Every structure is written in structure tokens, then in C-alpha cells.
Amino acid sequence: MEAREIYRQHAAQYDELVCAEDAEHNLLPALLESVPLRGQLVVEVGAGTGRVTKLLLDAGARVRATEREAAMLAVAREKLRGRGQLELSLAAAQQLPFPDASAHVGVAAWVFGHFRYWVPGSWREEIAAGLDELTRVVEPGGVLVVIETLGTGVTEPAPPAPELAEYYAWLENERGFQRRAIRTDYRFDSVAEAARILGFFFGEPMAERVRAAGSERVPECTGVWSLRLPEGAQR
């Protein structure tokens, strides 16, 4: 099923998927290696159903999170109700409702890679607009963090498609981000559940691979890209 339809019409099923990821809890330590979070104000774009938002809050950050799909935001509001210092807004990554230089950290987790497919003719411009907007709201000397997949069902990190390899190279070579690869394996209650949930999002070929592997644990590799903005950055 196309990702945009899932985000708009099947937010609860999407949440089943992301809640099963990162069985060993490797993502938060990787974030903390890039930037301290306690007491920091973080702007998160494309928050989805709030999985990364929860990690940021648990680490002691104050979070302003945005999401462009109302169905996803509704799930996030329910899950994160009463948890930490949090503002949730319906907004696209390229037009954030926050003042200049008002945050310490900007985070975009599994967001910009979609534009490589959704707008193949202008993906650089679209992603650049999102990164520029995130740069605008983060103070000079602050940190931007981008999180993307490095492969589902594989144990060695690598871009899972030529389109993403091109985007990741652009992110590193043109925008100056540095990458760290980690494992964020999925863990489900059963092989059947793993096949059902992963198949819903990634398609029947993925479900067949899961059933053939016969494990309720499915490997996942993830890239964490970070960039510290220069002091006195021009805006």
C-alpha cells in the first residue's frame, strides 16, 4: 500500500509497525551521541504517531512536534497525553509555525526520504526547503538530526534503493551531514504478526520473506545523520 494512503487512512496500523521497531532500544543512545537532549527545546517534523517524540520526551527534552496528516497527529495526541512538555501542531515540514532560532535541536525521522519518490523531479528542492526551514527555527550552534532507513530485513546497513542512495549521498556531500548506522530490529509476538504488520506496510513480498525466515524478530538497519549548525549562521 502506498505510504501516503497509510498515513492518511491507516494511522493505527502504522503505529503497530513503529511500536515494534527498535527492540534493543538503540535509537535514543544514538541520538544522545549526536546531541544532549535534557532541558533542550526540540522541534520535530513529521512526528507521525509520536514514536520518536516519546523518546525525546523520555530523555528530558521539551518538544514542539509537527505532522502534516491529521490522522497520524490524532494518534500521537492520544498516546502522548500528559507526557512531558509537548506541543503538537498540524503543519508541513516546509512551513513550520515557530519563530527563528527558537529551538536547540531539529529532528526529522523517516520524513524526507519519501520526497525522493513523491516528487522525483524536484526532490532536492523539496528536501532542501524542509532542511532550510528546520535550520531557520534552530539556533546557531544547534544540531539537526535526520533519521532514515538503511534496510528492512537485512543485517548490513545500506541504502535499500538507488533513489535513497542518491538522497543519502546528497545529504552528506551537499548538505554536510555525517552518518552513523545502528540496528533497530523489529520484534513481534509471532511470525504471523510480523508478516501481517510488515506486509501491510511493505507489501506481500516482505510478508513472504518474513514467513520464510520463520522468526518473530526482523532485522532493521537505520541511519542517524547529524549536522551542527555554525555559530552565527546566516538566516
N, CA, C and O of each residue as an XYZ file, in Angstrom:
940
protein
N       0.844     -1.197      0.000
C       0.000      0.000      0.000
C       0.881      1.249      0.000
O       1.920      1.282      0.659
N       0.465      2.264     -0.734
C       1.246      3.492     -0.841
C       1.311      4.192      0.516
O       0.313      4.284      1.231
N       2.511      4.686      0.857
C       2.739      5.211      2.197
C       1.786      6.353      2.543
O       1.288      6.424      3.666
N       1.530      7.245      1.590
C       0.660      8.385      1.903
C      -0.747      7.940      2.260
O      -1.386      8.546      3.119
N      -1.239      6.889      1.613
C      -2.565      6.381      1.965
C      -2.571      5.791      3.365
O      -3.532      5.969      4.114
N      -1.503      5.090      3.721
C      -1.408      4.545      5.078
C      -1.428      5.672      6.097
O      -2.147      5.593      7.093
N      -0.645      6.724      5.859
C      -0.574      7.827      6.811
C      -1.927      8.523      6.976
O      -2.269      8.976      8.069
N      -2.684      8.603      5.898
C      -3.957      9.328      5.941
C      -5.113      8.462      6.431
O      -6.028      8.959      7.088
N      -5.074      7.160      6.109
C      -6.239      6.309      6.351
C      -6.010      5.183      7.354
O      -6.973      4.592      7.841
N      -4.754      4.874      7.671
C      -4.482      3.695      8.488
C      -3.436      3.999      9.558
O      -2.478      3.246      9.731
N      -3.624      5.090     10.263
C      -2.632      5.521     11.257
C      -2.450      4.491     12.361
O      -1.333      4.288     12.836
N      -3.536      3.833     12.780
C      -3.429      2.844     13.858
C      -2.567      1.660     13.432
O      -1.761      1.162     14.219
N      -2.735      1.205     12.185
C      -1.911      0.098     11.699
C      -0.448      0.521     11.569
O       0.462     -0.258     11.853
N      -0.238      1.760     11.137
C       1.133      2.269     11.080
C       1.759      2.273     12.471
O       2.932      1.936     12.630
N       0.984      2.650     13.465
C       1.517      2.694     14.820
C       1.905      1.306     15.308
O       2.877      1.162     16.049
N       1.156      0.278     14.902
C       1.554     -1.096     15.232
C       2.960     -1.386     14.726
O       3.762     -2.013     15.419
N       3.252     -0.929     13.522
C       4.567     -1.167     12.926
C       5.665     -0.484     13.720
O       6.626     -1.134     14.133
N       5.538      0.813     13.938
C       6.644      1.551     14.549
C       6.834      1.191     16.016
O       7.941      1.305     16.542
N       5.772      0.761     16.677
C       5.909      0.367     18.078
C       6.696     -0.934     18.235
O       7.213     -1.222     19.314
N       6.787     -1.721     17.152
C       7.542     -2.973     17.214
C       9.015     -2.772     16.868
O       9.816     -3.692     17.031
N       9.377     -1.595     16.399
C      10.757     -1.365     15.959
C      11.652     -0.986     17.130
O      11.188     -0.524     18.172
N      12.946     -1.195     16.928
C      13.992     -0.837     17.890
C      13.877     -1.665     19.166
O      13.788     -1.132     20.272
N      13.881     -2.990     18.977
C      13.696     -3.910     20.103
C      14.770     -3.769     21.170
O      14.507     -4.000     22.350
N      15.972     -3.394     20.769
C      17.082     -3.261     21.726
C      17.266     -1.830     22.213
O      18.213     -1.540     22.944
N      16.377     -0.945     21.818
C      16.401      0.452     22.283
C      17.732      1.143     21.960
O      18.353      1.765     22.822
N      18.146      1.018     20.710
C      19.409      1.626     20.281
C      19.265      3.054     19.771
O      20.256      3.778     19.676
N      18.044      3.467     19.443
C      17.894      4.763     18.791
C      18.186      5.928     19.730
O      18.897      6.860     19.354
N      17.648      5.888     20.938
C      17.865      7.009     21.847
C      19.345      7.196     22.182
O      19.816      8.333     22.151
N      20.106      6.142     22.503
C      21.542      6.367     22.722
C      22.243      6.975     21.522
O      23.159      7.782     21.681
N      21.819      6.593     20.309
C      22.428      7.186     19.116
C      22.102      8.669     19.016
O      22.956      9.469     18.636
N      20.873      9.038     19.355
C      20.511     10.457     19.367
C      21.346     11.215     20.391
O      21.821     12.318     20.124
N      21.517     10.621     21.551
C      22.248     11.295     22.623
C      23.734     11.438     22.287
O      24.405     12.324     22.817
N      24.246     10.583     21.421
C      25.625     10.751     20.966
C      25.753     11.963     20.052
O      26.816     12.578     19.965
N      24.661     12.300     19.373
C      24.685     13.444     18.464
C      24.447     14.757     19.188
O      25.007     15.788     18.815
N      23.602     14.721     20.243
C      23.226     15.962     20.916
C      22.639     15.646     22.287
O      21.872     14.692     22.412
N      22.976     16.418     23.319
C      22.282     16.248     24.602
C      20.842     16.723     24.466
O      20.564     17.692     23.759
N      19.943     16.046     25.135
C      18.528     16.370     24.991
C      17.884     16.926     26.258
O      16.917     17.681     26.169
N      18.388     16.577     27.414
C      17.736     17.018     28.646
C      17.706     18.531     28.732
O      18.739     19.194     28.640
N      16.500     19.070     28.909
C      16.314     20.510     29.032
C      16.344     21.272     27.725
O      16.131     22.484     27.710
N      16.609     20.571     26.614
C      16.686     21.233     25.316
C      15.295     21.339     24.689
O      14.434     20.489     24.912
N      15.093     22.391     23.908
C      13.854     22.536     23.139
C      14.092     21.946     21.752
O      14.961     22.407     21.011
N      13.314     20.925     21.411
C      13.465     20.203     20.152
C      12.261     20.468     19.265
O      11.119     20.349     19.710
N      12.509     20.827     18.013
C      11.459     20.861     17.001
C      11.567     19.579     16.190
O      12.610     19.281     15.610
N      10.472     18.824     16.159
C      10.428     17.582     15.394
C       9.421     17.730     14.263
O       8.271     18.104     14.494
N       9.852     17.438     13.043
C       8.938     17.482     11.898
C       8.567     16.060     11.497
O       9.360     15.131     11.648
N       7.345     15.904     10.982
C       6.896     14.577     10.584
C       6.850     13.612     11.740
O       7.378     12.504     11.649
N       6.217     14.021     12.838
C       6.238     13.225     14.066
C       5.435     11.936     13.969
O       5.596     11.044     14.802
N       4.573     11.826     12.963
C       3.791     10.603     12.825
C       2.909     10.344     14.026
O       2.192     11.234     14.483
N       2.962      9.124     14.538
C       2.157      8.768     15.711
C       2.920      8.955     17.015
O       2.460      8.511     18.067
N       4.075      9.604     16.962
C       4.747     10.028     18.185
C       5.785      9.089     18.750
O       6.164      9.214     19.914
N       6.260      8.140     17.937
C       7.235      7.201     18.485
C       8.547      7.889     18.887
O       9.021      7.705     20.008
N       9.138      8.683     17.976
C      10.376      9.396     18.307
C      10.091     10.518     19.297
O      10.924     10.819     20.152
N       8.935     11.130     19.188
C       8.541     12.179     20.133
C       8.623     11.670     21.559
O       9.123     12.362     22.445
N       8.130     10.456     21.781
C       8.169      9.860     23.122
C       9.608      9.689     23.607
O       9.904      9.943     24.774
N      10.497      9.262     22.720
C      11.902      9.114     23.106
C      12.494     10.453     23.526
O      13.214     10.541     24.520
N      12.183     11.493     22.759
C      12.708     12.822     23.082
C      12.202     13.293     24.447
O      12.964     13.836     25.247
N      10.920     13.080     24.701
C      10.350     13.467     25.989
C      10.948     12.650     27.123
O      11.255     13.191     28.185
N      11.112     11.353     26.905
C      11.690     10.496     27.939
C      13.118     10.901     28.278
O      13.583     10.673     29.395
N      13.822     11.508     27.307
C      15.186     11.968     27.537
C      15.234     13.332     28.215
O      16.317     13.861     28.469
N      14.073     13.903     28.508
C      14.022     15.178     29.216
C      13.948     16.401     28.333
O      14.111     17.520     28.818
N      13.703     16.212     27.036
C      13.584     17.358     26.140
C      12.191     17.970     26.217
O      11.224     17.300     26.577
N      12.104     19.233     25.878
C      10.829     19.889     25.597
C      10.625     19.820     24.094
O      11.554     20.106     23.338
N       9.456     19.454     23.649
C       9.280     19.127     22.238
C       8.136     19.927     21.624
O       7.041     20.004     22.181
N       8.413     20.521     20.465
C       7.392     21.061     19.578
C       7.382     20.169     18.344
O       8.302     20.223     17.528
N       6.357     19.358     18.207
C       6.306     18.379     17.130
C       5.220     18.738     16.133
O       4.132     19.175     16.508
N       5.531     18.547     14.852
C       4.558     18.807     13.796
C       4.340     17.537     12.978
O       5.214     16.675     12.886
N       3.149     17.449     12.387
C       2.797     16.340     11.497
C       1.796     16.868     10.484
O       0.892     17.624     10.841
N       1.945     16.478      9.226
C       1.076     17.018      8.165
C      -0.231     16.246      8.005
O      -1.170     16.758      7.397
N      -0.314     15.002      8.547
C      -1.516     14.194      8.399
C      -2.301     14.172      9.707
O      -1.783     13.764     10.747
N      -3.555     14.616      9.644
C      -4.370     14.737     10.856
C      -4.588     13.401     11.546
O      -4.624     13.345     12.775
N      -4.735     12.320     10.781
C      -4.970     11.010     11.391
C      -3.781     10.574     12.235
O      -3.956     10.025     13.323
N      -2.580     10.816     11.740
C      -1.379     10.457     12.498
C      -1.276     11.315     13.758
O      -0.951     10.818     14.836
N      -1.554     12.600     13.608
C      -1.458     13.507     14.747
C      -2.457     13.129     15.829
O      -2.155     13.262     17.015
N      -3.639     12.661     15.445
C      -4.647     12.266     16.426
C      -4.154     11.102     17.276
O      -4.377     11.082     18.486
N      -3.487     10.133     16.656
C      -2.932      9.011     17.419
C      -1.846      9.508     18.364
O      -1.790      9.096     19.523
N      -0.984     10.396     17.870
C       0.082     10.936     18.712
C      -0.479     11.688     19.916
O       0.026     11.549     21.029
N      -1.519     12.481     19.693
C      -2.113     13.228     20.801
C      -2.612     12.285     21.896
O      -2.413     12.538     23.084
N      -3.259     11.203     21.484
C      -3.800     10.260     22.456
C      -2.685      9.530     23.198
O      -2.754      9.365     24.416
N      -1.673      9.099     22.482
C      -0.585      8.339     23.095
C       0.256      9.189     24.055
O       0.732      8.697     25.078
N       0.430     10.457     23.715
C       1.359     11.307     24.463
C       0.665     12.250     25.430
O       1.298     13.139     26.000
N      -0.620     12.061     25.615
C      -1.379     12.941     26.501
C      -0.778     12.950     27.908
O      -0.597     11.902     28.528
N      -0.470     14.162     28.399
C       0.050     14.304     29.749
C       1.497     13.905     29.922
O       1.977     13.809     31.051
N       2.198     13.673     28.842
C       3.595     13.213     28.939
C       4.548     14.356     28.604
O       4.711     14.705     27.434
N       5.172     14.935     29.612
C       6.223     15.915     29.400
C       5.737     17.233     28.832
O       4.537     17.482     28.721
N       6.693     18.066     28.477
C       6.420     19.393     27.914
C       6.347     19.263     26.398
O       7.370     19.200     25.716
N       5.122     19.224     25.882
C       4.908     18.892     24.484
C       3.877     19.807     23.850
O       2.822     20.069     24.427
N       4.197     20.297     22.642
C       3.235     20.982     21.784
C       3.143     20.198     20.484
O       4.170     19.886     19.880
N       1.933     19.874     20.042
C       1.714     19.174     18.784
C       0.964     20.091     17.828
O      -0.030     20.713     18.203
N       1.447     20.172     16.583
C       0.839     21.058     15.595
C       0.668     20.334     14.272
O       1.484     19.492     13.899
N      -0.407     20.674     13.568
C      -0.636     20.176     12.217
C       0.074     21.131     11.255
O      -0.367     22.262     11.053
N       1.172     20.664     10.669
C       1.961     21.536      9.797
C       2.891     20.691      8.943
O       3.307     19.605      9.345
N       3.213     21.199      7.760
C       4.171     20.544      6.876
C       5.590     20.973      7.244
O       5.803     22.036      7.827
N       6.551     20.127      6.892
C       7.946     20.396      7.246
C       8.473     21.666      6.606
O       9.377     22.302      7.147
N       7.916     22.046      5.450
C       8.429     23.224      4.746
C       7.821     24.532      5.226
O       8.165     25.598      4.715
N       6.917     24.464      6.208
C       6.295     25.700      6.709
C       5.971     25.505      8.188
O       4.851     25.141      8.545
N       6.954     25.750      9.034
C       6.815     25.493     10.464
C       6.287     26.732     11.187
O       6.697     27.851     10.877
N       5.390     26.542     12.139
C       4.769     27.676     12.844
C       5.572     28.125     14.061
O       5.006     28.352     15.131
N       6.899     28.254     13.901
C       7.756     28.599     15.025
C       8.679     29.752     14.652
O       9.021     29.915     13.481
N       9.087     30.558     15.639
C       9.968     31.696     15.352
C      11.376     31.258     14.964
O      11.784     30.125     15.223
N      12.102     32.168     14.346
C      13.507     31.937     14.019
C      14.299     31.637     15.287
O      14.034     32.204     16.347
N      15.277     30.737     15.165
C      16.270     30.480     16.217
C      15.626     30.247     17.579
O      16.148     30.691     18.601
N      14.491     29.549     17.594
C      13.752     29.360     18.851
C      13.962     27.996     19.482
O      13.468     27.750     20.582
N      14.690     27.091     18.806
C      14.910     25.743     19.331
C      16.404     25.445     19.376
O      17.213     26.114     18.734
N      16.745     24.413     20.162
C      18.141     23.989     20.247
C      18.456     22.870     19.257
O      19.593     22.738     18.804
N      17.448     22.066     18.923
C      17.645     20.861     18.112
C      16.483     20.734     17.130
O      15.342     21.060     17.458
N      16.785     20.254     15.917
C      15.750     19.929     14.943
C      15.861     18.470     14.538
O      16.959     17.990     14.256
N      14.739     17.758     14.505
C      14.735     16.325     14.205
C      13.726     16.037     13.098
O      12.596     16.525     13.126
N      14.153     15.239     12.126
C      13.259     14.748     11.071
C      13.507     13.247     10.937
O      14.532     12.834     10.395
N      12.587     12.440     11.423
C      12.772     10.990     11.457
C      11.875     10.317     10.422
O      10.650     10.404     10.502
N      12.490      9.648      9.456
C      11.774      8.927      8.399
C      10.766      9.856      7.700
O       9.601      9.506      7.514
N      11.243     11.031      7.324
C      10.380     12.045      6.710
C      10.817     12.351      5.278
O      10.068     12.106      4.332
N      12.018     12.880      5.121
C      12.416     13.461      3.853
C      12.642     12.416      2.763
O      12.509     12.726      1.579
N      12.978     11.191      3.139
C      13.189     10.157      2.135
C      11.976      9.919      1.255
O      12.121      9.528      0.096
N      10.775     10.149      1.789
C       9.566      9.968      0.983
C       9.544     10.901     -0.223
O       9.025     10.538     -1.278
N      10.101     12.098     -0.074
C      10.051     13.064     -1.171
C      10.859     12.586     -2.373
O      10.615     13.006     -3.504
N      11.825     11.702     -2.115
C      12.614     11.167     -3.236
C      11.707     10.435     -4.223
O      11.996     10.382     -5.419
N      10.606      9.869     -3.714
C       9.661      9.132     -4.557
C       8.432      9.965     -4.917
O       7.930      9.877     -6.037
N       7.949     10.767     -3.978
C       6.716     11.518     -4.206
C       6.899     12.632     -5.230
O       5.988     12.921     -6.006
N       8.069     13.254     -5.233
C       8.345     14.332     -6.199
C       9.709     14.063     -6.842
O      10.663     14.803     -6.603
N       9.803     13.010     -7.654
C      11.111     12.600     -8.182
C      11.809     13.663     -9.008
O      13.037     13.668     -9.093
N      11.053     14.563     -9.618
C      11.676     15.593    -10.430
C      12.195     16.783     -9.649
O      13.007     17.553    -10.163
N      11.742     16.945     -8.416
C      12.143     18.123     -7.633
C      12.459     17.760     -6.179
O      12.302     18.590     -5.283
N      12.904     16.524     -5.945
C      13.123     16.085     -4.565
C      14.199     16.906     -3.866
O      14.080     17.185     -2.673
N      15.240     17.293     -4.582
C      16.287     18.090     -3.934
C      15.725     19.411     -3.417
O      16.020     19.821     -2.294
N      14.928     20.066     -4.229
C      14.350     21.349     -3.827
C      13.388     21.181     -2.649
O      13.377     21.997     -1.728
N      12.582     20.114     -2.687
C      11.612     19.891     -1.614
C      12.310     19.560     -0.296
O      11.955     20.101      0.751
N      13.300     18.672     -0.349
C      14.011     18.314      0.881
C      14.831     19.500      1.379
O      14.893     19.757      2.582
N      15.458     20.218      0.455
C      16.216     21.411      0.855
C      15.319     22.419      1.552
O      15.726     23.048      2.528
N      14.080     22.576      1.044
C      13.156     23.516      1.686
C      12.845     23.073      3.116
O      12.765     23.908      4.017
N      12.672     21.773      3.329
C      12.426     21.281      4.675
C      13.622     21.460      5.585
O      13.471     21.859      6.740
N      14.809     21.170      5.077
C      16.014     21.353      5.884
C      16.270     22.827      6.170
O      16.694     23.184      7.269
N      16.017     23.676      5.193
C      16.205     25.111      5.407
C      15.240     25.648      6.453
O      15.600     26.504      7.261
N      14.012     25.141      6.434
C      13.033     25.580      7.422
C      13.413     25.090      8.817
O      13.256     25.815      9.799
N      13.911     23.861      8.899
C      14.371     23.354     10.192
C      15.576     24.161     10.676
O      15.690     24.457     11.865
N      16.466     24.514      9.761
C      17.615     25.357     10.115
C      17.151     26.718     10.622
O      17.730     27.271     11.557
N      16.108     27.252     10.000
C      15.608     28.569     10.410
C      15.173     28.585     11.870
O      15.434     29.554     12.584
N      14.512     27.521     12.320
C      13.945     27.549     13.671
C      14.925     27.070     14.741
O      14.634     27.164     15.933
N      16.088     26.555     14.323
C      17.106     26.108     15.279
C      18.170     27.189     15.412
O      18.589     27.786     14.421
N      18.595     27.431     16.621
C      19.554     28.497     16.886
C      20.927     28.179     16.283
O      21.253     27.007     16.093
N      21.737     29.199     15.980
C      23.116     28.959     15.559
C      23.856     28.124     16.604
O      23.721     28.352     17.806
N      24.625     27.169     16.137
C      25.298     26.256     17.045
C      24.448     25.069     17.459
O      24.936     24.158     18.128
N      23.177     25.072     17.066
C      22.302     23.949     17.360
C      22.571     22.773     16.427
O      23.455     22.836     15.573
N      21.804     21.706     16.596
C      22.051     20.462     15.873
C      20.797     20.027     15.124
O      19.690     20.078     15.661
N      20.988     19.595     13.862
C      19.933     18.960     13.089
C      20.198     17.464     13.038
O      21.341     17.034     12.885
N      19.137     16.670     13.167
C      19.254     15.214     13.099
C      18.224     14.690     12.096
O      17.040     15.013     12.181
N      18.690     13.886     11.156
C      17.829     13.233     10.171
C      17.976     11.723     10.349
O      19.091     11.206     10.417
N      16.855     11.027     10.422
C      16.854      9.575     10.604
C      16.145      8.944      9.415
O      15.050      9.364      9.042
N      16.779      7.925      8.817
C      16.202      7.246      7.648
C      16.561      5.758      7.692
O      17.445      5.344      8.442
N      15.870      4.974      6.889
C      16.142      3.545      6.838
C      17.430      3.241      6.089
O      17.785      3.919      5.124
N      18.123      2.202      6.555
C      19.247      1.612      5.839
C      18.973      0.136      5.555
O      19.896     -0.665      5.399
N      17.681     -0.207      5.492
C      17.330     -1.546      5.053
C      16.472     -2.322      6.035
O      16.800     -2.410      7.218
N      15.368     -2.888      5.545
C      14.482     -3.734      6.332
C      14.695     -5.187      5.926
O      14.727     -5.515      4.740
N      14.840     -6.053      6.927
C      15.077     -7.461      6.656
C      16.514     -7.789      6.323
O      16.801     -8.885      5.840
N      17.431     -6.855      6.573
C      18.856     -7.066      6.295
C      19.664     -6.770      7.552
O      19.221     -6.026      8.427
N      20.852     -7.361      7.632
C      21.689     -7.176      8.820
C      22.866     -6.236      8.575
O      23.533     -5.823      9.523
N      23.127     -5.895      7.316
C      24.203     -4.966      6.993
C      23.606     -3.670      6.466
O      22.817     -3.702      5.521
N      23.963     -2.528      7.054
C      23.339     -1.261      6.640
C      23.755     -0.828      5.250
O      24.939     -0.803      4.916
N      22.756     -0.484      4.440
C      23.000      0.043      3.093
C      21.710      0.668      2.606
O      20.629      0.227      2.995
N      21.798      1.687      1.760
C      20.568      2.249      1.186
C      19.782      1.152      0.480
O      20.344      0.434     -0.346
N      18.488      1.006      0.787
C      17.725     -0.105      0.213
C      17.278      0.106     -1.231
O      16.662     -0.785     -1.817
N      17.573      1.257     -1.812
C      17.183      1.528     -3.193
C      18.125      2.583     -3.769
O      18.650      3.413     -3.026
N      18.346      2.559     -5.092
C      19.222      3.573     -5.703
C      18.744      4.994     -5.441
O      19.555      5.905     -5.281
N      17.422      5.186     -5.397
C      16.891      6.527     -5.141
C      17.319      7.040     -3.770
O      17.694      8.203     -3.621
N      17.258      6.156     -2.765
C      17.666      6.575     -1.425
C      19.175      6.743     -1.332
O      19.655      7.625     -0.620
N      19.927      5.912     -2.038
C      21.381      6.090     -2.067
C      21.742      7.470     -2.609
O      22.658      8.123     -2.108
N      21.018      7.906     -3.634
C      21.258      9.235     -4.202
C      20.926     10.333     -3.193
O      21.675     11.299     -3.049
N      19.812     10.182     -2.504
C      19.411     11.156     -1.480
C      20.417     11.192     -0.337
O      20.808     12.271      0.106
N      20.839     10.028      0.145
C      21.778      9.996      1.264
C      23.116     10.621      0.881
O      23.726     11.330      1.680
N      23.569     10.355     -0.348
C      24.822     10.965     -0.815
C      24.690     12.479     -0.878
O      25.616     13.203     -0.513
N      23.541     12.955     -1.341
C      23.291     14.403     -1.384
C      23.285     14.984      0.020
O      23.841     16.057      0.256
N      22.654     14.275      0.957
C      22.576     14.753      2.335
C      23.972     14.901      2.934
O      24.235     15.845      3.679
N      24.852     13.982      2.612
C      26.206     14.014      3.161
C      27.125     14.962      2.388
O      27.844     15.763      2.984
N      27.095     14.867      1.078
C      28.070     15.603      0.268
C      27.675     17.047      0.005
O      28.537     17.922     -0.081
N      26.377     17.302     -0.124
C      25.913     18.653     -0.427
C      25.468     19.418      0.817
O      25.620     20.637      0.889
N      24.922     18.701      1.788
C      24.407     19.376      2.986
C      25.309     19.209      4.207
O      25.092     19.871      5.222
N      26.306     18.345      4.131
C      27.309     18.254      5.191
C      26.954     17.393      6.378
O      27.631     17.468      7.404
N      25.908     16.568      6.281
C      25.539     15.691      7.389
C      26.504     14.509      7.489
O      27.055     14.045      6.490
N      26.691     14.038      8.723
C      27.511     12.860      8.964
C      26.624     11.740      9.483
O      25.730     11.961     10.300
N      26.890     10.521      8.987
C      26.007      9.392      9.251
C      26.610      8.413     10.243
O      27.812      8.149     10.251
N      25.724      7.888     11.079
C      26.046      6.735     11.920
C      24.982      5.671     11.688
O      23.795      5.994     11.653
N      25.376      4.419     11.528
C      24.436      3.326     11.299
C      24.228      2.530     12.579
O      25.181      2.239     13.301
N      22.975      2.181     12.857
C      22.635      1.376     14.023
C      21.631      0.303     13.609
O      21.073      0.351     12.513
N      21.410     -0.664     14.498
C      20.357     -1.654     14.295
C      19.133     -1.232     15.101
O      19.236     -0.848     16.266
N      17.980     -1.313     14.455
C      16.706     -1.020     15.124
C      15.711     -2.136     14.773
O      14.639     -1.873     14.226
N      16.075     -3.365     15.092
C      15.294     -4.535     14.694
C      13.861     -4.477     15.216
O      13.583     -3.939     16.288
N      12.954     -5.057     14.409
C      11.574     -5.247     14.832
C      11.466     -6.521     15.672
O      12.183     -7.493     15.434
N      10.569     -6.504     16.650
C      10.251     -7.714     17.403
C       8.741     -7.777     17.590
O       8.132     -6.862     18.144
N       8.154     -8.859     17.125
C       6.708     -9.060     17.191
C       6.391    -10.248     18.101
O       7.295    -10.961     18.538
N       5.114    -10.454     18.380
C       4.713    -11.556     19.244
C       4.766    -12.905     18.546
O       4.856    -13.941     19.205
N       4.711    -12.902     17.212
C       4.726    -14.155     16.463
C       5.161    -13.879     15.034
O       5.170    -12.732     14.586
N       5.520    -14.941     14.321
C       5.859    -14.811     12.905
C       4.652    -14.314     12.114
O       4.784    -13.478     11.220
N       3.476    -14.839     12.453
C       2.267    -14.425     11.741
C       2.004    -12.940     11.915
O       1.615    -12.260     10.965
N       2.217    -12.430     13.133
C       2.014    -10.996     13.369
C       3.047    -10.180     12.607
O       2.718     -9.143     12.030
N       4.291    -10.639     12.601
C       5.342     -9.937     11.865
C       4.998     -9.858     10.387
O       5.143     -8.805      9.767
N       4.537    -10.979      9.817
C       4.188    -10.999      8.396
C       3.002    -10.095      8.113
O       2.982     -9.387      7.106
N       2.018    -10.114      8.992
C       0.821     -9.282      8.778
C       1.170     -7.794      8.809
O       0.792     -7.050      7.905
N       1.880     -7.365      9.831
C       2.137     -5.938     10.007
C       3.138     -5.427      8.978
O       2.914     -4.384      8.364
N       4.240     -6.149      8.783
C       5.223     -5.703      7.802
C       4.672     -5.813      6.382
O       4.979     -4.983      5.527
N       3.864     -6.834      6.136
C       3.263     -6.977      4.823
C       2.301     -5.853      4.506
O       2.217     -5.412      3.360
N       1.577     -5.388      5.501
C       0.643     -4.287      5.285
C       1.370     -3.040      4.819
O       0.884     -2.327      3.941
N       2.535     -2.772      5.403
C       3.246     -1.546      5.066
C       4.165     -1.723      3.860
O       4.224     -0.850      2.994
N       4.883     -2.848      3.796
C       5.905     -3.028      2.757
C       5.461     -3.912      1.597
O       6.163     -3.999      0.590
N       4.305     -4.570      1.719
C       3.819     -5.388      0.629
C       4.009     -6.881      0.859
O       4.760     -7.300      1.740
N       3.320     -7.667      0.055
C       3.323     -9.115      0.218
C       4.704     -9.748      0.059
O       4.997    -10.705      0.776
N       5.575     -9.269     -0.843
C       6.913     -9.868     -0.897
C       7.647     -9.817      0.443
O       8.344    -10.767      0.799
N       7.499     -8.723      1.187
C       8.114     -8.652      2.513
C       7.470     -9.669      3.448
O       8.172    -10.333      4.210
N       6.155     -9.799      3.402
C       5.474    -10.788      4.247
C       5.978    -12.193      3.946
O       6.176    -12.987      4.865
N       6.189    -12.509      2.671
C       6.695    -13.825      2.298
C       8.102    -14.049      2.831
O       8.429    -15.149      3.276
N       8.935    -13.015      2.790
C      10.292    -13.136      3.329
C      10.262    -13.394      4.829
O      11.054    -14.182      5.345
N       9.355    -12.734      5.522
C       9.246    -12.921      6.971
C       8.807    -14.346      7.294
O       9.366    -14.990      8.181
N       7.805    -14.831      6.570
C       7.334    -16.198      6.812
C       8.425    -17.218      6.490
O       8.575    -18.215      7.196
N       9.184    -16.969      5.424
C      10.254    -17.895      5.054
C      11.365    -17.908      6.106
O      11.945    -18.956      6.388
N      11.656    -16.746      6.680
C      12.693    -16.667      7.721
C      12.241    -17.348      9.007
O      13.063    -17.879      9.754
N      10.932    -17.333      9.265
C      10.386    -18.050     10.405
C      10.734    -17.475     11.761
O      10.812    -18.211     12.745
N      10.942    -16.179     11.826
C      11.299    -15.543     13.098
C      10.388    -14.358     13.374
O      10.006    -13.625     12.461
N      10.046    -14.179     14.649
C       9.248    -13.016     15.023
C      10.110    -11.759     15.133
O       9.590    -10.662     15.338
N      11.409    -11.917     14.999
C      12.331    -10.775     15.006
C      12.814    -10.532     13.584
O      13.288    -11.450     12.915
N      12.693     -9.293     13.128
C      13.067     -8.943     11.761
C      14.139     -7.858     11.830
O      13.910     -6.805     12.423
N      15.302     -8.101     11.232
C      16.369     -7.094     11.316
C      16.002     -5.811     10.581
O      15.300     -5.825      9.569
N      16.492     -4.722     11.114
C      16.299     -3.398     10.509
C      17.551     -2.576     10.788
O      18.048     -2.546     11.914
N      18.053     -1.911      9.754
C      19.183     -1.011      9.908
C      18.711      0.421      9.688
O      17.869      0.693      8.832
N      19.266      1.317     10.471
C      18.824      2.711     10.461
C      20.036      3.631     10.443
O      21.051      3.359     11.084
N      19.914      4.721      9.701
C      20.957      5.733      9.691
C      20.542      6.956     10.495
O      19.407      7.424     10.395
N      21.463      7.461     11.284
C      21.255      8.693     12.042
C      22.273      9.711     11.524
O      23.474      9.591     11.766
N      21.765     10.707     10.811
C      22.617     11.755     10.255
C      22.523     13.002     11.142
O      21.433     13.371     11.581
N      23.646     13.640     11.402
C      23.617     14.839     12.240
C      24.488     15.935     11.634
O      25.448     15.676     10.907
N      24.116     17.155     11.960
C      24.838     18.341     11.487
C      24.743     19.419     12.556
O      23.648     19.798     12.972
N      25.890     19.907     12.994
C      25.892     21.053     13.911
C      25.953     22.332     13.098
O      26.848     22.506     12.271
N      25.005     23.226     13.331
C      24.967     24.475     12.607
C      26.086     25.401     13.091
O      26.403     25.414     14.281
N      26.676     26.159     12.198
C      27.737     27.068     12.622
C      27.194     28.162     13.530
O      26.043     28.580     13.407
N      28.032     28.609     14.428
C      27.690     29.763     15.243
C      27.544     30.976     14.324
O      28.343     31.168     13.408
N      26.517     31.793     14.575
C      26.334     32.968     13.744
C      25.880     32.641     12.336
O      26.154     33.385     11.394
N      25.161     31.488     12.196
C      24.705     31.075     10.859
C      23.784     32.140     10.255
O      22.964     32.748     10.942
N      23.948     32.336      8.967
C      23.078     33.278      8.262
C      21.703     32.694      8.091
O      21.570     31.493      7.856
N      20.655     33.523      8.204
C      19.264     33.051      8.095
C      18.544     33.840      7.025
O      17.363     33.602      6.772
